[in-house]
Amino acid sequence: MSAYIVSVVLGTIRGLKRTCPKCRKDQIVPASKKQETVLCKFCGAKIPPKQTPR
């Protein structure tokens, strides 16, 4: 597998990974919900979207 493909895949996953502010567990959110608040699948707390630098 090309190193370029691996770096693209890892970059995409990093952009979708969020850490729950309550239980501190990581999870990957669907790309369709990248800009939305989602519920933690472990404890049910709300996880806000990542802030994009301006």
N, CA, C, O and CB atoms as a CASP TS submission, in Angstrom:
PFRMAT TS
TARGET T0000
AUTHOR 0000-0000-0000
METHOD Language model
MODEL 1
PARENT N/A
ATOM      1  N   MET     1       0.851  -1.183   0.000  1.00  0.00           N
ATOM      2  CA  MET     1       0.000   0.000   0.000  1.00  0.00           C
ATOM      3  C   MET     1       0.892   1.241   0.000  1.00  0.00           C
ATOM      4  O   MET     1       1.936   1.282   0.652  1.00  0.00           O
ATOM      5  CB  MET     1      -0.966   0.001   1.231  1.00  0.00           C
ATOM      6  N   SER     2       0.467   2.204  -0.720  1.00  0.00           N
ATOM      7  CA  SER     2       1.237   3.436  -0.844  1.00  0.00           C
ATOM      8  C   SER     2       1.260   4.225   0.471  1.00  0.00           C
ATOM      9  O   SER     2       0.269   4.268   1.199  1.00  0.00           O
ATOM     10  CB  SER     2       0.661   4.300  -1.963  1.00  0.00           C
ATOM     11  N   ALA     3       2.390   4.836   0.755  1.00  0.00           N
ATOM     12  CA  ALA     3       2.510   5.662   1.962  1.00  0.00           C
ATOM     13  C   ALA     3       1.550   6.845   1.895  1.00  0.00           C
ATOM     14  O   ALA     3       1.043   7.300   2.921  1.00  0.00           O
ATOM     15  CB  ALA     3       3.961   6.162   2.139  1.00  0.00           C
ATOM     16  N   TYR     4       1.307   7.336   0.697  1.00  0.00           N
ATOM     17  CA  TYR     4       0.366   8.452   0.516  1.00  0.00           C
ATOM     18  C   TYR     4      -1.039   8.048   0.930  1.00  0.00           C
ATOM     19  O   TYR     4      -1.719   8.798   1.631  1.00  0.00           O
ATOM     20  CB  TYR     4       0.366   8.929  -0.946  1.00  0.00           C
ATOM     21  N   ILE     5      -1.476   6.884   0.508  1.00  0.00           N
ATOM     22  CA  ILE     5      -2.830   6.411   0.849  1.00  0.00           C
ATOM     23  C   ILE     5      -2.956   6.238   2.360  1.00  0.00           C
ATOM     24  O   ILE     5      -3.968   6.617   2.949  1.00  0.00           O
ATOM     25  CB  ILE     5      -3.148   5.069   0.124  1.00  0.00           C
ATOM     26  N   VAL     6      -1.944   5.677   2.975  1.00  0.00           N
ATOM     27  CA  VAL     6      -1.961   5.476   4.427  1.00  0.00           C
ATOM     28  C   VAL     6      -2.062   6.821   5.141  1.00  0.00           C
ATOM     29  O   VAL     6      -2.830   6.956   6.093  1.00  0.00           O
ATOM     30  CB  VAL     6      -0.693   4.713   4.891  1.00  0.00           C
ATOM     31  N   SER     7      -1.300   7.812   4.695  1.00  0.00           N
ATOM     32  CA  SER     7      -1.351   9.115   5.359  1.00  0.00           C
ATOM     33  C   SER     7      -2.697   9.796   5.168  1.00  0.00           C
ATOM     34  O   SER     7      -3.170  10.478   6.076  1.00  0.00           O
ATOM     35  CB  SER     7      -0.244  10.013   4.838  1.00  0.00           C
ATOM     36  N   VAL     8      -3.325   9.628   4.010  1.00  0.00           N
ATOM     37  CA  VAL     8      -4.646  10.212   3.779  1.00  0.00           C
ATOM     38  C   VAL     8      -5.681   9.552   4.694  1.00  0.00           C
ATOM     39  O   VAL     8      -6.503  10.241   5.299  1.00  0.00           O
ATOM     40  CB  VAL     8      -5.059  10.055   2.293  1.00  0.00           C
ATOM     41  N   VAL     9      -5.642   8.246   4.795  1.00  0.00           N
ATOM     42  CA  VAL     9      -6.598   7.525   5.648  1.00  0.00           C
ATOM     43  C   VAL     9      -6.418   7.927   7.112  1.00  0.00           C
ATOM     44  O   VAL     9      -7.400   8.188   7.807  1.00  0.00           O
ATOM     45  CB  VAL     9      -6.422   5.994   5.488  1.00  0.00           C
ATOM     46  N   LEU    10      -5.189   7.978   7.577  1.00  0.00           N
ATOM     47  CA  LEU    10      -4.942   8.352   8.975  1.00  0.00           C
ATOM     48  C   LEU    10      -5.349   9.796   9.239  1.00  0.00           C
ATOM     49  O   LEU    10      -5.882  10.096  10.307  1.00  0.00           O
ATOM     50  CB  LEU    10      -3.464   8.152   9.330  1.00  0.00           C
ATOM     51  N   GLY    11      -5.112  10.685   8.303  1.00  0.00           N
ATOM     52  CA  GLY    11      -5.522  12.080   8.461  1.00  0.00           C
ATOM     53  C   GLY    11      -7.027  12.211   8.543  1.00  0.00           C
ATOM     54  O   GLY    11      -7.542  13.013   9.322  1.00  0.00           O
ATOM     55  N   THR    12      -7.738  11.429   7.746  1.00  0.00           N
ATOM     56  CA  THR    12      -9.199  11.458   7.780  1.00  0.00           C
ATOM     57  C   THR    12      -9.723  10.954   9.119  1.00  0.00           C
ATOM     58  O   THR    12     -10.637  11.545   9.695  1.00  0.00           O
ATOM     59  CB  THR    12      -9.777  10.619   6.637  1.00  0.00           C
ATOM     60  N   ILE    13      -9.155   9.878   9.606  1.00  0.00           N
ATOM     61  CA  ILE    13      -9.595   9.324  10.894  1.00  0.00           C
ATOM     62  C   ILE    13      -9.317  10.311  12.023  1.00  0.00           C
ATOM     63  O   ILE    13     -10.154  10.485  12.908  1.00  0.00           O
ATOM     64  CB  ILE    13      -8.890   7.978  11.178  1.00  0.00           C
ATOM     65  N   ARG    14      -8.143  10.963  12.005  1.00  0.00           N
ATOM     66  CA  ARG    14      -7.821  11.938  13.049  1.00  0.00           C
ATOM     67  C   ARG    14      -8.824  13.081  13.056  1.00  0.00           C
ATOM     68  O   ARG    14      -9.163  13.598  14.120  1.00  0.00           O
ATOM     69  CB  ARG    14      -6.402  12.486  12.855  1.00  0.00           C
ATOM     70  N   GLY    15      -9.302  13.481  11.890  1.00  0.00           N
ATOM     71  CA  GLY    15     -10.270  14.567  11.800  1.00  0.00           C
ATOM     72  C   GLY    15     -11.640  14.184  12.324  1.00  0.00           C
ATOM     73  O   GLY    15     -12.437  15.061  12.658  1.00  0.00           O
ATOM     74  N   LEU    16     -11.932  12.895  12.404  1.00  0.00           N
ATOM     75  CA  LEU    16     -13.240  12.431  12.862  1.00  0.00           C
ATOM     76  C   LEU    16     -13.210  11.904  14.292  1.00  0.00           C
ATOM     77  O   LEU    16     -14.253  11.548  14.841  1.00  0.00           O
ATOM     78  CB  LEU    16     -13.753  11.353  11.938  1.00  0.00           C
ATOM     79  N   LYS    17     -12.035  11.849  14.899  1.00  0.00           N
ATOM     80  CA  LYS    17     -11.911  11.335  16.274  1.00  0.00           C
ATOM     81  C   LYS    17     -12.254  12.439  17.268  1.00  0.00           C
ATOM     82  O   LYS    17     -11.784  13.571  17.144  1.00  0.00           O
ATOM     83  CB  LYS    17     -10.473  10.791  16.541  1.00  0.00           C
ATOM     84  N   ARG    18     -13.061  12.101  18.233  1.00  0.00           N
ATOM     85  CA  ARG    18     -13.397  13.037  19.318  1.00  0.00           C
ATOM     86  C   ARG    18     -13.222  12.344  20.653  1.00  0.00           C
ATOM     87  O   ARG    18     -13.346  11.124  20.761  1.00  0.00           O
ATOM     88  CB  ARG    18     -14.850  13.571  19.172  1.00  0.00           C
ATOM     89  N   THR    19     -12.929  13.147  21.673  1.00  0.00           N
ATOM     90  CA  THR    19     -12.784  12.639  23.032  1.00  0.00           C
ATOM     91  C   THR    19     -13.937  13.185  23.860  1.00  0.00           C
ATOM     92  O   THR    19     -14.196  14.388  23.852  1.00  0.00           O
ATOM     93  CB  THR    19     -11.401  13.040  23.652  1.00  0.00           C
ATOM     94  N   CYS    20     -14.625  12.313  24.570  1.00  0.00           N
ATOM     95  CA  CYS    20     -15.756  12.712  25.403  1.00  0.00           C
ATOM     96  C   CYS    20     -15.250  13.560  26.577  1.00  0.00           C
ATOM     97  O   CYS    20     -14.309  13.163  27.263  1.00  0.00           O
ATOM     98  CB  CYS    20     -16.533  11.461  25.918  1.00  0.00           C
ATOM     99  N   PRO    21     -15.868  14.721  26.809  1.00  0.00           N
ATOM    100  CA  PRO    21     -15.425  15.559  27.926  1.00  0.00           C
ATOM    101  C   PRO    21     -15.769  14.964  29.298  1.00  0.00           C
ATOM    102  O   PRO    21     -15.178  15.352  30.306  1.00  0.00           O
ATOM    103  CB  PRO    21     -16.043  16.934  27.805  1.00  0.00           C
ATOM    104  N   LYS    22     -16.711  14.036  29.337  1.00  0.00           N
ATOM    105  CA  LYS    22     -17.136  13.457  30.616  1.00  0.00           C
ATOM    106  C   LYS    22     -16.339  12.197  30.970  1.00  0.00           C
ATOM    107  O   LYS    22     -15.741  12.125  32.044  1.00  0.00           O
ATOM    108  CB  LYS    22     -18.628  13.127  30.570  1.00  0.00           C
ATOM    109  N   CYS    23     -16.330  11.199  30.064  1.00  0.00           N
ATOM    110  CA  CYS    23     -15.669   9.926  30.387  1.00  0.00           C
ATOM    111  C   CYS    23     -14.267   9.808  29.776  1.00  0.00           C
ATOM    112  O   CYS    23     -13.559   8.841  30.056  1.00  0.00           O
ATOM    113  CB  CYS    23     -16.528   8.768  29.907  1.00  0.00           C
ATOM    114  N   ARG    24     -13.857  10.774  28.949  1.00  0.00           N
ATOM    115  CA  ARG    24     -12.527  10.868  28.338  1.00  0.00           C
ATOM    116  C   ARG    24     -12.208   9.721  27.381  1.00  0.00           C
ATOM    117  O   ARG    24     -11.035   9.477  27.098  1.00  0.00           O
ATOM    118  CB  ARG    24     -11.484  10.912  29.415  1.00  0.00           C
ATOM    119  N   LYS    25     -13.221   9.010  26.874  1.00  0.00           N
ATOM    120  CA  LYS    25     -12.987   7.945  25.905  1.00  0.00           C
ATOM    121  C   LYS    25     -13.048   8.524  24.495  1.00  0.00           C
ATOM    122  O   LYS    25     -13.800   9.459  24.223  1.00  0.00           O
ATOM    123  CB  LYS    25     -14.024   6.801  26.076  1.00  0.00           C
ATOM    124  N   ASP    26     -12.239   7.950  23.605  1.00  0.00           N
ATOM    125  CA  ASP    26     -12.210   8.388  22.215  1.00  0.00           C
ATOM    126  C   ASP    26     -13.213   7.595  21.395  1.00  0.00           C
ATOM    127  O   ASP    26     -13.500   6.434  21.686  1.00  0.00           O
ATOM    128  CB  ASP    26     -10.799   8.238  21.625  1.00  0.00           C
ATOM    129  N   GLN    27     -13.740   8.244  20.364  1.00  0.00           N
ATOM    130  CA  GLN    27     -14.598   7.556  19.413  1.00  0.00           C
ATOM    131  C   GLN    27     -14.509   8.267  18.080  1.00  0.00           C
ATOM    132  O   GLN    27     -14.159   9.446  18.013  1.00  0.00           O
ATOM    133  CB  GLN    27     -16.063   7.497  19.914  1.00  0.00           C
ATOM    134  N   ILE    28     -14.826   7.542  17.019  1.00  0.00           N
ATOM    135  CA  ILE    28     -14.828   8.086  15.671  1.00  0.00           C
ATOM    136  C   ILE    28     -16.279   8.388  15.311  1.00  0.00           C
ATOM    137  O   ILE    28     -17.158   7.541  15.472  1.00  0.00           O
ATOM    138  CB  ILE    28     -14.167   7.092  14.641  1.00  0.00           C
ATOM    139  N   VAL    29     -16.520   9.607  14.820  1.00  0.00           N
ATOM    140  CA  VAL    29     -17.879   9.984  14.409  1.00  0.00           C
ATOM    141  C   VAL    29     -17.990   9.875  12.895  1.00  0.00           C
ATOM    142  O   VAL    29     -16.989  10.016  12.192  1.00  0.00           O
ATOM    143  CB  VAL    29     -18.232  11.428  14.883  1.00  0.00           C
ATOM    144  N   PRO    30     -19.188   9.627  12.385  1.00  0.00           N
ATOM    145  CA  PRO    30     -19.357   9.573  10.929  1.00  0.00           C
ATOM    146  C   PRO    30     -19.024  10.917  10.294  1.00  0.00           C
ATOM    147  O   PRO    30     -19.232  11.970  10.898  1.00  0.00           O
ATOM    148  CB  PRO    30     -20.793   9.160  10.566  1.00  0.00           C
ATOM    149  N   ALA    31     -18.509  10.870   9.080  1.00  0.00           N
ATOM    150  CA  ALA    31     -18.151  12.100   8.367  1.00  0.00           C
ATOM    151  C   ALA    31     -19.368  13.003   8.187  1.00  0.00           C
ATOM    152  O   ALA    31     -19.228  14.225   8.141  1.00  0.00           O
ATOM    153  CB  ALA    31     -17.535  11.768   6.999  1.00  0.00           C
ATOM    154  N   SER    32     -20.549  12.421   8.086  1.00  0.00           N
ATOM    155  CA  SER    32     -21.774  13.206   7.902  1.00  0.00           C
ATOM    156  C   SER    32     -22.126  14.017   9.147  1.00  0.00           C
ATOM    157  O   SER    32     -22.913  14.959   9.063  1.00  0.00           O
ATOM    158  CB  SER    32     -22.937  12.286   7.542  1.00  0.00           C
ATOM    159  N   LYS    33     -21.559  13.668  10.294  1.00  0.00           N
ATOM    160  CA  LYS    33     -21.841  14.371  11.554  1.00  0.00           C
ATOM    161  C   LYS    33     -20.627  15.154  12.050  1.00  0.00           C
ATOM    162  O   LYS    33     -20.561  15.520  13.223  1.00  0.00           O
ATOM    163  CB  LYS    33     -22.288  13.374  12.628  1.00  0.00           C
ATOM    164  N   LYS    34     -19.677  15.407  11.171  1.00  0.00           N
ATOM    165  CA  LYS    34     -18.427  16.072  11.553  1.00  0.00           C
ATOM    166  C   LYS    34     -18.664  17.444  12.177  1.00  0.00           C
ATOM    167  O   LYS    34     -17.934  17.828  13.091  1.00  0.00           O
ATOM    168  CB  LYS    34     -17.525  16.216  10.343  1.00  0.00           C
ATOM    169  N   GLN    35     -19.651  18.184  11.717  1.00  0.00           N
ATOM    170  CA  GLN    35     -19.915  19.537  12.206  1.00  0.00           C
ATOM    171  C   GLN    35     -21.063  19.588  13.217  1.00  0.00           C
ATOM    172  O   GLN    35     -21.545  20.673  13.540  1.00  0.00           O
ATOM    173  CB  GLN    35     -20.228  20.449  11.040  1.00  0.00           C
ATOM    174  N   GLU    36     -21.508  18.435  13.722  1.00  0.00           N
ATOM    175  CA  GLU    36     -22.646  18.376  14.650  1.00  0.00           C
ATOM    176  C   GLU    36     -22.205  17.886  16.030  1.00  0.00           C
ATOM    177  O   GLU    36     -21.179  17.221  16.175  1.00  0.00           O
ATOM    178  CB  GLU    36     -23.749  17.454  14.091  1.00  0.00           C
ATOM    179  N   THR    37     -23.003  18.230  17.029  1.00  0.00           N
ATOM    180  CA  THR    37     -22.807  17.665  18.368  1.00  0.00           C
ATOM    181  C   THR    37     -23.354  16.244  18.346  1.00  0.00           C
ATOM    182  O   THR    37     -24.454  16.007  17.847  1.00  0.00           O
ATOM    183  CB  THR    37     -23.516  18.537  19.484  1.00  0.00           C
ATOM    184  N   VAL    38     -22.590  15.298  18.883  1.00  0.00           N
ATOM    185  CA  VAL    38     -23.017  13.900  18.920  1.00  0.00           C
ATOM    186  C   VAL    38     -23.033  13.417  20.366  1.00  0.00           C
ATOM    187  O   VAL    38     -22.434  14.036  21.245  1.00  0.00           O
ATOM    188  CB  VAL    38     -22.082  13.008  18.053  1.00  0.00           C
ATOM    189  N   LEU    39     -23.715  12.322  20.599  1.00  0.00           N
ATOM    190  CA  LEU    39     -23.752  11.720  21.932  1.00  0.00           C
ATOM    191  C   LEU    39     -22.653  10.676  22.051  1.00  0.00           C
ATOM    192  O   LEU    39     -22.399   9.912  21.120  1.00  0.00           O
ATOM    193  CB  LEU    39     -25.136  11.087  22.216  1.00  0.00           C
ATOM    194  N   CYS    40     -22.004  10.655  23.211  1.00  0.00           N
ATOM    195  CA  CYS    40     -20.979   9.656  23.486  1.00  0.00           C
ATOM    196  C   CYS    40     -21.640   8.281  23.530  1.00  0.00           C
ATOM    197  O   CYS    40     -22.664   8.098  24.188  1.00  0.00           O
ATOM    198  CB  CYS    40     -20.235   9.965  24.825  1.00  0.00           C
ATOM    199  N   LYS    41     -21.052   7.323  22.830  1.00  0.00           N
ATOM    200  CA  LYS    41     -21.633   5.983  22.814  1.00  0.00           C
ATOM    201  C   LYS    41     -21.340   5.207  24.091  1.00  0.00           C
ATOM    202  O   LYS    41     -21.882   4.122  24.300  1.00  0.00           O
ATOM    203  CB  LYS    41     -21.117   5.211  21.622  1.00  0.00           C
ATOM    204  N   PHE    42     -20.482   5.761  24.946  1.00  0.00           N
ATOM    205  CA  PHE    42     -20.142   5.086  26.193  1.00  0.00           C
ATOM    206  C   PHE    42     -20.950   5.599  27.384  1.00  0.00           C
ATOM    207  O   PHE    42     -21.435   4.809  28.194  1.00  0.00           O
ATOM    208  CB  PHE    42     -18.670   5.249  26.474  1.00  0.00           C
ATOM    209  N   CYS    43     -21.098   6.944  27.492  1.00  0.00           N
ATOM    210  CA  CYS    43     -21.774   7.489  28.673  1.00  0.00           C
ATOM    211  C   CYS    43     -22.986   8.365  28.328  1.00  0.00           C
ATOM    212  O   CYS    43     -23.751   8.727  29.222  1.00  0.00           O
ATOM    213  CB  CYS    43     -20.790   8.295  29.492  1.00  0.00           C
ATOM    214  N   GLY    44     -23.172   8.709  27.059  1.00  0.00           N
ATOM    215  CA  GLY    44     -24.336   9.487  26.653  1.00  0.00           C
ATOM    216  C   GLY    44     -24.175  10.996  26.735  1.00  0.00           C
ATOM    217  O   GLY    44     -25.123  11.728  26.451  1.00  0.00           O
ATOM    218  N   ALA    45     -22.991  11.482  27.119  1.00  0.00           N
ATOM    219  CA  ALA    45     -22.758  12.924  27.208  1.00  0.00           C
ATOM    220  C   ALA    45     -22.682  13.529  25.800  1.00  0.00           C
ATOM    221  O   ALA    45     -22.401  12.828  24.828  1.00  0.00           O
ATOM    222  CB  ALA    45     -21.453  13.220  28.000  1.00  0.00           C
ATOM    223  N   LYS    46     -22.933  14.819  25.708  1.00  0.00           N
ATOM    224  CA  LYS    46     -22.846  15.509  24.426  1.00  0.00           C
ATOM    225  C   LYS    46     -21.394  15.863  24.136  1.00  0.00           C
ATOM    226  O   LYS    46     -20.686  16.394  24.992  1.00  0.00           O
ATOM    227  CB  LYS    46     -23.730  16.779  24.422  1.00  0.00           C
ATOM    228  N   ILE    47     -20.959  15.560  22.907  1.00  0.00           N
ATOM    229  CA  ILE    47     -19.602  15.890  22.477  1.00  0.00           C
ATOM    230  C   ILE    47     -19.719  16.922  21.359  1.00  0.00           C
ATOM    231  O   ILE    47     -20.228  16.614  20.281  1.00  0.00           O
ATOM    232  CB  ILE    47     -18.812  14.607  21.999  1.00  0.00           C
ATOM    233  N   PRO    48     -19.252  18.138  21.606  1.00  0.00           N
ATOM    234  CA  PRO    48     -19.339  19.184  20.583  1.00  0.00           C
ATOM    235  C   PRO    48     -18.359  18.920  19.442  1.00  0.00           C
ATOM    236  O   PRO    48     -17.382  18.192  19.616  1.00  0.00           O
ATOM    237  CB  PRO    48     -19.065  20.561  21.203  1.00  0.00           C
ATOM    238  N   PRO    49     -18.620  19.513  18.270  1.00  0.00           N
ATOM    239  CA  PRO    49     -17.668  19.354  17.170  1.00  0.00           C
ATOM    240  C   PRO    49     -16.350  20.060  17.469  1.00  0.00           C
ATOM    241  O   PRO    49     -16.301  20.983  18.282  1.00  0.00           O
ATOM    242  CB  PRO    49     -18.266  19.894  15.869  1.00  0.00           C
ATOM    243  N   LYS    50     -15.298  19.625  16.815  1.00  0.00           N
ATOM    244  CA  LYS    50     -13.997  20.271  17.002  1.00  0.00           C
ATOM    245  C   LYS    50     -14.063  21.680  16.430  1.00  0.00           C
ATOM    246  O   LYS    50     -14.712  21.927  15.413  1.00  0.00           O
ATOM    247  CB  LYS    50     -12.853  19.448  16.325  1.00  0.00           C
ATOM    248  N   GLN    51     -13.385  22.588  17.096  1.00  0.00           N
ATOM    249  CA  GLN    51     -13.306  23.965  16.606  1.00  0.00           C
ATOM    250  C   GLN    51     -12.256  24.015  15.503  1.00  0.00           C
ATOM    251  O   GLN    51     -11.146  23.507  15.661  1.00  0.00           O
ATOM    252  CB  GLN    51     -12.959  24.969  17.765  1.00  0.00           C
ATOM    253  N   THR    52     -12.622  24.632  14.392  1.00  0.00           N
ATOM    254  CA  THR    52     -11.664  24.774  13.303  1.00  0.00           C
ATOM    255  C   THR    52     -10.893  26.066  13.469  1.00  0.00           C
ATOM    256  O   THR    52     -11.482  27.104  13.772  1.00  0.00           O
ATOM    257  CB  THR    52     -12.370  24.737  11.936  1.00  0.00           C
ATOM    258  N   PRO    53      -9.586  26.020  13.275  1.00  0.00           N
ATOM    259  CA  PRO    53      -8.799  27.259  13.402  1.00  0.00           C
ATOM    260  C   PRO    53      -9.167  28.244  12.313  1.00  0.00           C
ATOM    261  O   PRO    53      -9.455  27.849  11.183  1.00  0.00           O
ATOM    262  CB  PRO    53      -7.294  26.957  13.344  1.00  0.00           C
ATOM    263  N   ARG    54      -9.160  29.522  12.646  1.00  0.00           N
ATOM    264  CA  ARG    54      -9.544  30.547  11.667  1.00  0.00           C
ATOM    265  C   ARG    54      -8.359  31.154  11.022  1.00  0.00           C
ATOM    266  O   ARG    54      -8.501  32.035  10.173  1.00  0.00           O
ATOM    267  CB  ARG    54     -10.364  31.622  12.305  1.00  0.00           C
TER
END
